[in-house]
Amino acid sequence: MAAELNRNVSGEQTRARLLDVAERLFAELGYDGTSLRALAADAAVNLAAVNYHFETKEALYAEAFARRFREVNVERDKLLEEAAEKWGGGVLPVREVLHAILWPAFCMTQRRPHFRDLLARNLLTPPPFLREVVARENGAIMARFVKEMMRSAPHLSREQTFTRMQFTAGSLLFLVASNDPIKVPFRPLKGSKAYEELLAFATAGMETGGPPL
C-alpha cells in the first residue's frame, strides 16, 4: 500500500515537473521549436515518461494551458460567490462582475511569467486544437458570467453583452501579453495601476448604452 502511494506521488510530481518545463520551453521556443526529447532532458526524465503521462506533444501543450485555465476559473467562481454574498444575492454592480472575471487571470499572469509569454505566443494565431481547449475549459464559466452580466447591465442585448465581454477579454490579453509597461506621459503604467485602468475602461464600456446589434 505504501509503495503504491509512493509511486502515485512520484508520478504526480513527474507530471507536474513536465508541465512546468513545457510551459517554459513552449513559451521560449514555441510549439514547433520544442521537441519532446529536449523537454524530457530538461525535466530530467526519460522520453517514455513524457509519452506515458501525455502520449503526444499536442496533448502536453494543451494541458500546459488547461491547468492554468482551471486555476483561474476556480478563483473566478470564488470571487463571484463572494460578491453575491456581499450584495445579498441581489443584482451585482457591473464592476464586481468584471473584477471576478479579470482579476484571477491578471494575477495568474503576474505569478506565472512563462504562462504569460505562452499566452502572448498564441494571441493572434493559436493552433486549432488550442481553440478547442479554451472552449472546453472556459465555456461553462463564461456562460455563467454572461448571464450574470445581463442582470447587471439589462440595457444591453445578449449579443452586445457577449461582444463587449469579448472586447474586455481582448484588452486583458493585450495588457498581460506585453512585457513592457503601458506608456503614459511622464511615467510607465504597470501592475495593479494598469489593472485598475483596465477595470475602469471595461466597466464604462459595459455600463454605456448603444444601438442594438
Salt bridges, closest charged atoms under 4 A:
ASP20 OD1 - ARG67 NH2 2.84
ASP20 OD1 - ARG68 NH2 3.93
GLU23 OE1 - ARG67 NH2 3.68
GLU23 OE1 - ARG68 NE 2.79
ASP42 OD1 - ARG24 NH2 2.58
GLU63 OE2 - ARG15 NH2 3.84
GLU63 OE2 - ARG70 NH1 2.73
GLU71 OE2 - ARG68 NH1 3.04
ASP77 OD1 - ARG144 NH1 2.29
GLU81 OE2 - ARG144 NH2 2.55
GLU96 OE2 - LYS86 NZ 2.95
ASP117 OD1 - ARG116 NH2 3.09
GLU137 OE2 - ARG70 NH2 3.27
GLU137 OE2 - ARG136 NE 3.59
GLU148 OE2 - ARG151 NH1 3.04
GLU196 OE1 - ARG95 NH2 2.81
